[in-house]
Amino acid sequence: MYRFSKRLGGAISADMGELKELLALAEATAAEAGAALKAHRAEWSVIEAEHGREVKIDADKRAEAMILAALERAAPFPVISEEAGWVRAGAADYVWAVDPLDGSVNYLRGYPHCAVSIALLRAGEPVLGVVDCFLLDERFTGIDGAGAWLNGARIGVSEIAEPAVGILQTGVPSRASAASMRAFEHRLTTWRKVRMIGSAATALAYVAAGRGEAYRESGSMIWDVAAGCALVKAAGGQFRIEGAGLDQPLEVAASNGRVALPD
């Protein structure tokens, strides 16, 4: 049990050593959930609900239950998670943001871009993150101020400074508005290439690893992007998250810091 996790209602200031312990916890938790998702993909790929283009499958809830139990045992901060919503909600400096399976349709169809995503927020700001792309055996980890890693090897953002020669990672979520779609169309003409891989967490991790230069999406939720944004910052980039609250749709932009944050 992390001792500072007991003081959820007060001012909490974790030092870097404590944050590294919490990253290790998040990494181990994500690895366990990812291994289970990989091993049980056949039997867990059962559609439980469909809402427009959103699909909920058995795997989402199974992985979430594993993650929430692990975090509760070791560091019981409040959690905001895709399936359960708020868990232990209340005034706290630290909050876990969990997407147990980012890219559910990809998982269902065997498209490998899906991930377990776990982040820690401090005063609403992502400070550490894990994105476990379990079907590709790639696990991205990072702490703001300490660095970012892929399977234990240090990674960093790219040096590309012009959108005309860069790659933009993006998506078209079900919450997108007409205005955001017009902005999306403009981005298609600004960047050399635009990639939509169906997993916001993975797309942001790719920016952190220098595989793309920027990320932009409208209507994302905090559990979709928190871990990936923490990775981008840890790897030397920057991000912007705007919205009415942690449980509301967000405007999210990230970049390598050489190109401007996409509008």
Secondary structure, 3 states (H helix, E strand, C coil): CCHHHHCCCCCCCCCHHHHHHHHHHHHHHHHHHHHHHHHCHHHHCCEEEEECCEEEEHHHHHHHHHHHHHHHHHCCCCEEECCCEEECCCCCCEEEEEEEEECHHHHHHCCCCCEEEEEEEECCEEEEEEEEECCCCEEEEEECCCEEEECCEEECCCCCCCHHHCEEEECCCCCCCHHHHHHHHHHHHHCCEEECCCCHHHHHHHHHCCCCCEEEEEEECHHHHHHHHHHHHHCCCEEEEEECCCCCCEEEEEECCCCCCCC
